Amino acid sequence: MTVQSTDTIAAGHPLEKTPLETYVPPARPSLIGLSRSELADRLGEIGVAPAQRKMRVQQLWHWIYFRGAKSFDEMTSISKDIRAELAKHFTVDRPEVVAEQISNDGTRKWLLRLPSGDNVERAHEVECVYIPETDRGTLCVSSQVGCTLNCSFCHTGTQRLVRNLTAGEIVGQVMVARDRLNDWADRENGTRLVTNIVMMGMGEPLYNFDAVRDALLIVGDNEGIGISRRRITLSTSGVVPNIVRAGDEIGVMLAISLHAVRDELRNELVPLNRKYPIAELLQACRDYPGASNARRITFEYVMLKGVNDSLDDAKLLVKMLNGIHAKINLIPFNPWPGTAYECSDWDQIEKFSEYIFNAGYSSPVRTPRGRDILAACGQLKSETEKLSVRERQALRAMAMTD
């Protein structure tokens, strides 16, 4: 159902976007993203006896999340009658790859169309990025179509917030990556290509808490996709009420998009700071369940020339993180069309990093990846959300003929 977009502002809080739409499932919804209990309910709807449901759920879970089955016909351990009945009512569809770009450095960016049946108006797109490295393969996953925040340095933040993703659409991005990379259980080389997940794509994950939680619990399930929770990182701009809740209910690694050490500047860079200022944010980090030297909280800090990159900023950063099990990721600013910011000079980035390191904190400088295809941090933005229905129909027709 489409709703009118509204912007609200209250008591000095930042302008926040309200989703333009809510999710409307297709006539035959996908089973991807359902918990075991929800799968059991779906089996009950098609007449599977209660005594058989637990076994059938385990079979479905194995075929969907361990084998990556794309149709019920592949699920040969399930009876033909049940497979036929499942196919009448459900699918195992994941998002559709509309376009793939491969960077000079091997980074891949996929533009994914979300399942929507035949309604082109609801066929929204998100971007997902795979970053191969020598010791890992990291998948950057989106949680919303657009973004609810208005961070001034971020390309995604300039996009309208269309709607939240479902748990299935979030899990589906991981499954698409495994499809494209031939990374399922039966690959000849047992070494996985997708080893790490970061919720750092389009959207603010903690403003879509339930779906993100349900999706990450599936991604981390040892009997399915099986990515360790210590290899899953949820990044937030600082939705304070949901930070401790994320530790309790999801239990993954936490990253904070900090980017400034003074409230006045962070109010400009990350407007959510007006609602949850730095002191409240840092207290939530101190209270984060499970934080330790082995499970440090990552503070992301984009390096903006002449804005937040002075040694005074570095000194205050070290001081304010005192007592938090932390590491600081320094991110050279990735430019995008129309931005007013510049990346800090490399010498200044090194000086900033050196000061933090000498103070006892890990301070790696993130190597920019995928800049040439606008796949780097802060660059994701689905331009197709601006298209008219007719233009989307044309794009869909082109994709179907490829």
C-alpha positions as CSV (number, residue, x, y, z in Angstrom):
1,M,0.0,0.0,0.0
2,T,1.4,3.4,-1.0
3,V,1.4,6.1,1.6
4,Q,2.2,9.8,1.5
5,S,5.8,10.6,2.5
6,T,6.0,13.0,5.4
7,D,8.9,14.7,7.2
8,T,8.7,15.4,10.9
9,I,10.8,17.7,13.1
10,A,10.3,18.1,16.8
11,A,12.2,19.7,19.7
12,G,15.3,20.3,17.7
13,H,15.4,16.8,16.3
14,P,16.7,16.2,12.8
15,L,14.4,16.0,9.8
16,E,13.6,12.4,9.5
17,K,12.1,10.6,6.5
18,T,9.0,8.4,6.7
19,P,8.9,5.5,4.2
20,L,6.9,6.2,1.1
21,E,5.5,2.7,1.0
22,T,5.0,-0.5,3.0
23,Y,5.8,-3.9,1.7
24,V,3.1,-5.7,-0.3
25,P,3.9,-9.4,-0.9
26,P,3.4,-11.0,-4.3
27,A,0.6,-13.5,-4.9
28,R,3.1,-16.4,-4.3
29,P,5.5,-15.1,-1.6
30,S,9.0,-16.4,-1.2
31,L,9.9,-18.7,1.7
32,I,13.3,-17.0,2.0
33,G,13.6,-15.1,5.2
34,L,11.1,-17.2,7.2
35,S,12.1,-18.7,10.6
36,R,11.7,-22.4,11.3
37,S,8.4,-21.8,13.1
38,E,7.1,-19.7,10.2
39,L,8.1,-22.4,7.7
40,A,6.1,-24.9,9.9
41,D,3.1,-22.5,9.7
42,R,3.3,-22.4,5.9
43,L,3.5,-26.1,5.7
44,G,0.4,-26.3,7.9
45,E,-1.4,-24.0,5.5
46,I,-0.9,-26.5,2.6
47,G,-2.0,-29.5,4.7
48,V,1.2,-31.1,5.9
49,A,0.4,-33.0,9.1
50,P,1.7,-31.7,12.4
51,A,3.8,-34.9,13.0
52,Q,5.7,-34.3,9.7
53,R,6.3,-30.6,9.9
54,K,9.5,-30.7,12.0
55,M,11.2,-33.0,9.5
56,R,9.9,-31.1,6.5
57,V,11.1,-27.8,8.0
58,Q,14.6,-29.2,8.4
59,Q,14.5,-30.4,4.8
60,L,13.4,-27.1,3.5
61,W,16.0,-25.2,5.6
62,H,18.7,-27.5,4.2
63,W,17.7,-27.0,0.6
64,I,17.1,-23.3,0.9
65,Y,19.9,-22.1,3.1
66,F,22.6,-24.8,2.7
67,R,22.2,-25.9,-0.9
68,G,20.8,-22.7,-2.2
69,A,17.9,-24.4,-4.2
70,K,16.2,-22.1,-6.7
71,S,13.1,-24.2,-7.1
72,F,11.1,-26.8,-5.3
73,D,11.9,-29.3,-8.0
74,E,15.5,-29.4,-6.8
75,M,14.4,-30.6,-3.3
76,T,14.5,-34.3,-4.1
77,S,14.3,-35.5,-0.5
78,I,10.8,-34.0,-0.2
79,S,7.9,-35.9,-1.7
80,K,6.7,-34.8,-5.2
81,D,3.2,-34.1,-3.8
82,I,4.5,-31.7,-1.2
83,R,6.8,-30.0,-3.7
84,A,3.9,-29.5,-6.1
85,E,1.8,-28.1,-3.4
86,L,4.6,-25.7,-2.2
87,A,5.1,-24.5,-5.8
88,K,1.3,-23.7,-6.1
89,H,1.5,-21.3,-3.1
90,F,5.1,-20.2,-2.7
91,T,8.5,-19.6,-4.3
92,V,12.1,-19.5,-3.3
93,D,12.8,-16.4,-5.3
94,R,15.5,-14.0,-4.3
95,P,16.2,-10.5,-5.7
96,E,16.8,-10.4,-9.4
97,V,20.1,-9.1,-10.7
98,V,19.4,-6.2,-13.0
99,A,23.0,-5.2,-13.5
100,E,26.4,-6.2,-12.4
101,Q,29.5,-4.0,-12.4
102,I,33.0,-5.3,-11.8
103,S,35.6,-2.8,-10.6
104,N,39.3,-2.8,-11.7
105,D,40.1,-4.1,-8.2
106,G,37.7,-7.0,-8.4
107,T,34.9,-5.5,-6.3
108,R,31.4,-6.4,-7.7
109,K,28.3,-4.3,-7.4
110,W,24.9,-5.7,-8.1
111,L,21.8,-3.7,-8.7
112,L,19.0,-6.0,-7.4
113,R,15.3,-5.8,-8.2
114,L,13.2,-7.0,-5.3
115,P,10.5,-9.6,-5.9
116,S,7.2,-7.9,-6.6
117,G,5.1,-10.2,-8.7
118,D,3.8,-8.4,-11.8
119,N,3.4,-4.9,-10.2
120,V,6.2,-2.8,-11.7
121,E,5.4,0.1,-9.4
122,R,6.6,-2.0,-6.5
123,A,9.7,-3.4,-8.3
124,H,12.2,-1.4,-6.3
125,E,15.9,-1.8,-6.5
126,V,18.8,-1.8,-4.0
127,E,22.6,-2.2,-4.4
128,C,24.8,-4.9,-2.8
129,V,28.6,-5.0,-3.0
130,Y,31.1,-7.9,-2.8
131,I,34.7,-7.0,-1.8
132,P,37.2,-9.8,-2.3
133,E,40.4,-9.7,-0.3
134,T,43.3,-12.1,0.3
135,D,42.0,-13.4,3.6
136,R,38.2,-12.8,3.3
137,G,35.3,-11.9,1.1
138,T,33.0,-9.2,2.5
139,L,29.5,-8.7,1.3
140,C,28.0,-5.2,2.0
141,V,24.2,-5.6,2.4
142,S,21.4,-3.1,2.3
143,S,18.5,-2.8,4.8
144,Q,16.2,-0.2,3.2
145,V,15.3,1.1,-0.3
146,G,16.9,4.5,0.1
147,C,17.8,5.8,3.6
148,T,16.0,7.3,6.5
149,L,18.9,9.6,7.4
150,N,20.4,12.7,5.7
151,C,24.1,12.4,6.4
152,S,25.6,15.2,4.4
153,F,28.7,13.4,3.1
154,C,26.8,10.2,2.0
155,H,25.4,9.7,-1.5
156,T,22.8,7.2,-0.2
157,G,21.5,9.8,2.2
158,T,20.5,12.0,-0.6
159,Q,18.0,9.4,-1.8
160,R,14.4,9.3,-0.7
161,L,13.4,6.5,1.7
162,V,11.0,4.3,-0.2
163,R,10.5,1.4,2.2
164,N,12.1,-1.0,4.6
165,L,13.3,-4.4,3.3
166,T,11.9,-7.6,4.6
167,A,14.0,-10.3,6.3
168,G,13.7,-12.3,3.1
169,E,15.0,-9.4,0.9
170,I,18.0,-9.0,3.2
171,V,18.8,-12.7,3.3
172,G,18.2,-12.8,-0.4
173,Q,21.1,-10.5,-1.1
174,V,23.5,-13.0,0.6
175,M,21.9,-15.8,-1.5
176,V,22.3,-13.8,-4.7
177,A,26.0,-13.3,-4.0
178,R,26.4,-17.1,-3.4
179,D,24.5,-17.7,-6.7
180,R,26.7,-15.4,-8.7
181,L,29.9,-16.6,-7.1
182,N,29.0,-20.3,-7.2
183,D,29.5,-20.3,-3.4
184,W,27.1,-22.9,-2.2
185,A,27.8,-26.2,-0.4
186,D,28.6,-28.2,-3.5
187,R,31.3,-26.0,-4.8
188,E,34.4,-28.0,-5.7
189,N,36.7,-26.0,-3.5
190,G,35.4,-26.0,0.1
191,T,36.7,-22.6,0.8
192,R,33.9,-20.0,1.0
193,L,34.1,-16.8,-1.0
194,V,31.6,-14.8,1.1
195,T,33.0,-15.1,4.6
196,N,31.9,-11.8,6.1
197,I,28.7,-9.7,6.1
198,V,28.5,-6.0,6.8
199,M,25.2,-4.2,7.2
200,M,26.7,-1.1,5.7
201,G,24.7,-0.8,2.4
202,M,21.7,1.4,1.8
203,G,19.7,2.3,4.8
204,E,19.9,2.5,8.6
205,P,19.7,-1.1,9.9
206,L,18.5,-0.1,13.4
207,Y,15.5,1.7,11.9
208,N,14.4,-1.6,10.4
209,F,15.3,-3.6,13.5
210,D,13.0,-6.6,13.4
211,A,13.7,-7.5,9.7
212,V,17.5,-7.0,10.2
213,R,17.4,-9.2,13.4
214,D,15.5,-12.0,11.7
215,A,17.7,-11.9,8.6
216,L,21.0,-12.0,10.5
217,L,19.8,-14.8,12.7
218,I,19.2,-16.8,9.5
219,V,22.5,-15.8,8.0
220,G,24.3,-16.9,11.2
221,D,22.5,-20.2,11.6
222,N,25.0,-23.1,11.5
223,E,22.6,-25.5,9.7
224,G,22.2,-23.1,6.8
225,I,24.2,-20.2,5.4
226,G,26.4,-20.5,8.5
227,I,28.4,-17.3,8.6
228,S,29.7,-16.8,12.2
229,R,28.1,-13.9,14.1
230,R,31.7,-12.7,14.8
231,R,32.0,-12.2,11.0
232,I,28.8,-10.2,10.8
233,T,29.0,-6.5,11.5
234,L,26.0,-4.2,11.9
235,S,26.7,-0.5,11.3
236,T,24.5,2.2,12.7
237,S,24.6,6.0,12.7
238,G,23.5,5.9,16.3
239,V,20.0,4.8,16.9
240,V,20.7,4.7,20.6
241,P,17.6,2.8,21.9
242,N,18.2,-0.1,19.6
243,I,22.0,-0.5,20.1
244,V,21.9,-2.5,23.4
245,R,18.9,-4.4,22.0
246,A,20.9,-5.4,19.0
247,G,23.6,-6.9,21.3
248,D,20.9,-8.8,23.3
249,E,18.8,-10.1,20.3
250,I,21.3,-10.4,17.5
251,G,24.8,-10.7,19.1
252,V,26.8,-9.6,16.1
253,M,29.7,-7.2,15.9
254,L,28.9,-3.5,16.1
255,A,30.2,-0.5,14.1
256,I,29.3,3.1,14.8
257,S,29.4,5.7,12.0
258,L,30.9,8.4,14.2
259,H,32.7,10.9,11.8
260,A,33.0,13.7,14.3
261,V,34.1,14.3,17.9
262,R,32.0,17.5,18.6
263,D,28.2,17.6,18.6
264,E,28.1,20.8,16.6
265,L,29.9,19.2,13.7
266,R,28.3,15.8,14.0
267,N,24.9,17.5,13.9
268,E,25.8,18.7,10.4
269,L,27.5,15.5,9.2
270,V,25.1,13.0,10.9
271,P,21.8,14.9,11.7
272,L,20.6,12.0,13.8
273,N,23.1,13.3,16.4
274,R,20.6,16.1,17.2
275,K,18.3,13.4,18.6
276,Y,21.0,11.1,20.1
277,P,24.1,13.2,20.9
278,I,27.6,11.8,21.2
279,A,27.5,11.3,25.0
280,E,24.4,9.2,24.8
281,L,25.8,7.2,21.8
282,L,29.0,6.4,23.6
283,Q,27.2,5.3,26.8
284,A,25.2,2.9,24.7
285,C,28.5,1.5,23.3
286,R,29.8,1.1,26.8
287,D,26.7,-0.9,27.6
288,Y,26.8,-3.0,24.5
289,P,26.5,-6.7,25.5
290,G,29.6,-8.8,24.8
291,A,32.0,-6.0,24.0
292,S,35.5,-7.0,24.9
293,N,39.1,-6.9,23.5
294,A,38.1,-9.9,21.3
295,R,34.9,-8.2,20.2
296,R,35.8,-4.6,19.9
297,I,33.3,-2.0,18.7
298,T,34.5,-0.4,15.4
299,F,34.2,3.4,15.1
300,E,34.0,4.5,11.5
301,Y,35.5,7.9,10.8
302,V,35.4,9.4,7.3
303,M,38.3,11.7,6.6
304,L,37.1,15.1,5.3
305,K,39.6,17.7,4.3
306,G,39.6,20.6,6.6
307,V,36.5,19.4,8.4
308,N,37.3,16.7,10.9
309,D,40.9,15.7,10.2
310,S,43.0,17.9,12.6
311,L,45.3,16.5,15.3
312,D,43.0,18.2,17.8
313,D,40.2,16.0,16.5
314,A,42.4,12.9,16.9
315,K,43.3,13.8,20.4
316,L,39.6,14.3,21.4
317,L,38.7,11.1,19.7
318,V,41.1,9.2,21.8
319,K,39.9,10.9,24.9
320,M,36.2,10.3,24.3
321,L,36.7,6.5,23.6
322,N,38.5,5.9,26.9
323,G,37.1,2.8,28.5
324,I,35.5,1.4,25.4
325,H,36.8,-1.7,23.7
326,A,37.3,0.0,20.4
327,K,39.1,0.2,17.1
328,I,38.9,3.2,14.7
329,N,38.4,2.6,11.0
330,L,39.7,5.7,9.1
331,I,37.9,6.0,5.8
332,P,39.3,8.2,3.0
333,F,36.2,10.1,1.7
334,N,34.9,8.6,-1.5
335,P,33.6,11.4,-3.7
336,W,30.3,11.3,-5.6
337,P,28.6,13.7,-8.1
338,G,27.6,16.9,-6.4
339,T,29.3,16.5,-3.1
340,A,30.8,19.6,-1.4
341,Y,33.4,17.6,0.5
342,E,37.0,16.6,-0.4
343,C,39.1,13.7,0.9
344,S,41.8,14.6,3.4
345,D,45.4,14.7,2.1
346,W,47.1,11.4,2.6
347,D,49.8,12.9,4.8
348,Q,47.2,14.2,7.1
349,I,45.4,10.8,7.2
350,E,48.7,9.2,8.2
351,K,49.4,11.7,11.0
352,F,45.8,11.2,12.3
353,S,46.2,7.4,12.2
354,E,49.6,7.5,13.8
355,Y,48.4,9.6,16.8
356,I,45.5,7.1,17.4
357,F,47.8,4.1,17.1
358,N,50.3,5.5,19.5
359,A,47.5,6.1,22.0
360,G,46.8,2.3,22.0
361,Y,44.0,1.9,19.5
362,S,44.0,0.0,16.2
363,S,43.5,2.6,13.5
364,P,43.6,1.0,10.0
365,V,43.0,3.2,7.0
366,R,40.4,1.5,4.9
367,T,41.7,1.0,1.3
368,P,39.0,2.4,-1.0
369,R,37.5,-0.3,-3.1
370,G,35.2,-0.1,-6.1
371,R,35.5,3.7,-6.5
372,D,35.3,3.5,-10.3
373,I,31.9,1.9,-10.1
374,L,30.6,4.0,-7.2
375,A,30.7,0.9,-4.9
376,A,32.8,2.4,-2.2
377,C,31.7,3.4,1.3
378,G,29.0,6.1,1.1
379,Q,28.6,5.9,-2.7
380,L,25.7,3.5,-3.0
381,K,22.6,4.9,-4.5
382,S,20.0,3.3,-6.7
383,E,19.3,5.8,-9.4
384,T,16.5,3.6,-10.8
385,E,14.3,4.8,-7.9
386,K,13.9,8.1,-9.9
387,L,12.5,6.3,-13.0
388,S,8.9,6.4,-14.1
389,V,6.8,3.3,-14.2
390,R,7.2,3.2,-18.0
391,E,11.0,3.5,-17.7
392,R,11.0,0.7,-15.2
393,Q,8.9,-1.5,-17.5
394,A,11.4,-0.9,-20.3
395,L,14.4,-1.7,-18.0
396,R,12.7,-4.9,-16.9
397,A,12.0,-5.9,-20.5
398,M,15.6,-5.3,-21.4
399,A,16.8,-7.4,-18.4
400,M,14.5,-10.3,-19.4
401,T,16.1,-10.4,-22.9
402,D,19.7,-10.5,-21.7
